[in-house]
Amino acid sequence: MEKKAFVSKEKIEEIVKKYPTPFHIYDEKGIRENAKAMKEAFAWNKGFKEYFAVKACPNPFLMKILHEYGCGSDCSSYTELMLSDAAGIRGRDIMFSSNDTPAEDFELAAKLGATINLDDITHIDFLEGILGKLPERLSLRYNPGGVFKMSNGIMDNPGDAKYGLTTEQLFEAYGILKSKGVKEFGLHAFLASNTVTNEYYPMLSKQLFETAVKIKEEVGVSLNFINLSGGVGIPYRPDQEPNDIRVIGDGVRKVFEEVLVPAGLGDVEIYTEMGRFMMGPYGMLVTKAIHEKHTHKEYIGVDACAVNLMRPAMYGAYHHITVLGKENAPCDHTYDVTGSLCENNDKFAIDRQLPEIEIGDYLAIHDTGAHGFAMGYNYNGKLKSAELLLKEDGSVQLIRRAQTPADYFATFDCFDEYRCLSEKK
Ligand SMILES: *Cc1c(COP(=O)(O)O)cnc(C)c1O
């Protein structure tokens, strides 16, 4: 599939007059169309709910847009819970799927009325110890171990993952929850990441639905909801075929009717916790070429760095790059596109075929809407960028300002921006 930037060079030239590069910009129209398609794809299930994985793009403005389509939030920490609360997404609209969870986080989740998804069998006692009594509604995260394989060769390795309860623990845990008075039960699993295939959710569903039937038969617990979590991928590369959420929704429906309905579990609510699929393609990091360097390789230095987008440095991940205004120019140059960190892996692209880049050109780095800004950090004293929303009417809204040196200094108690305060006294 051809990858096109959702903003033109002219639009960016207008935007940078007010908001200098680098920044992440999000496409409201794309977010809304996708959220609507997702909702329709699972409309066959009465209680369906997508809990947007907040960690993928923790911005309350974007969370609120998704909330209009019925999305809740999937939180994994104290601050993400606060963020959800601040965005007006509360109570049963929060799924708390965390691991290695601090007591304060469980406390706040319970206070906000979130549905808590436990990562381990020992967390039953831990939670009961904190709250005095278990909530009436609880979910368990399942990790069957082994390798999860799909027919197109994609696989992932749950057996190596730190998350979730084993099969044996899972059955034991439902028995314990039942004996401790829990009334509503959920099952959750996240077994493969960034799956660019329509097959993942249906295959995962089959495994979870069959497990649900066994839980009913062996433990006498009828699950109320099954949470397919995240893992639905996006085509970062132009040669990848995007997932079709309608096909995915329909695939899950077929397995639901085959496995759950005959077992008397036709009332089970289906939940998802998609992050990447909901937001990934609808964000771009826009950066300016500020240097070119001709040494052992050809380098283009830009004003963004891995602090703004960590995936290429961390995973060697591919992010497509469009040189704005040169969409139709031949890709007859080979560049490493680098950021300024004192780390040689700070490269947005390595040996990438691109049009000739001149100083001052704007580069759009695609698919940064999920796990983009969110993974940012402050290495080398670099500051986090602004986030902008390109609205449906073409206007631009600042939805997070860029960090300033004062933000960076704010956590040193005795310093202001430039000097130790005690020196000034
Ligand atoms: C990261 C995460 C998600 C979202 O994953 P995506 O691949 O972005 O869809 C959902 N649930 C949990 C528990 C996660 O850790």
The ligand as a MOL file (V3000), in Angstrom:
LIG
                    3D

  0  0  0     0  0            999 V3000
M  V30 BEGIN CTAB
M  V30 COUNTS 15 15 0 0 0
M  V30 BEGIN ATOM
M  V30 1 C 0.7050 -2.5630 25.3180 0
M  V30 2 C -0.5630 -3.1630 25.7600 0
M  V30 3 C -1.7180 -3.0410 24.9700 0
M  V30 4 C -1.7360 -2.3610 23.6380 0
M  V30 5 O -1.0020 -3.0530 22.7040 0
M  V30 6 P -1.0110 -2.6210 21.1660 0
M  V30 7 O -0.0870 -3.5970 20.5370 0
M  V30 8 O -0.5600 -1.2090 21.1200 0
M  V30 9 O -2.4050 -2.7600 20.6650 0
M  V30 10 C -2.8860 -3.5820 25.4680 0
M  V30 11 N -2.9360 -4.2230 26.6600 0
M  V30 12 C -1.8490 -4.3580 27.4420 0
M  V30 13 C -1.9860 -5.0280 28.7470 0
M  V30 14 C -0.6250 -3.8470 27.0060 0
M  V30 15 O 0.4490 -4.0070 27.7920 0
M  V30 END ATOM
M  V30 BEGIN BOND
M  V30 1 1 1 2
M  V30 2 1 2 3
M  V30 3 2 2 14
M  V30 4 1 3 4
M  V30 5 2 3 10
M  V30 6 1 4 5
M  V30 7 1 5 6
M  V30 8 2 6 7
M  V30 9 1 6 8
M  V30 10 1 6 9
M  V30 11 1 10 11
M  V30 12 2 11 12
M  V30 13 1 12 13
M  V30 14 1 12 14
M  V30 15 1 14 15
M  V30 END BOND
M  V30 END CTAB
M  END
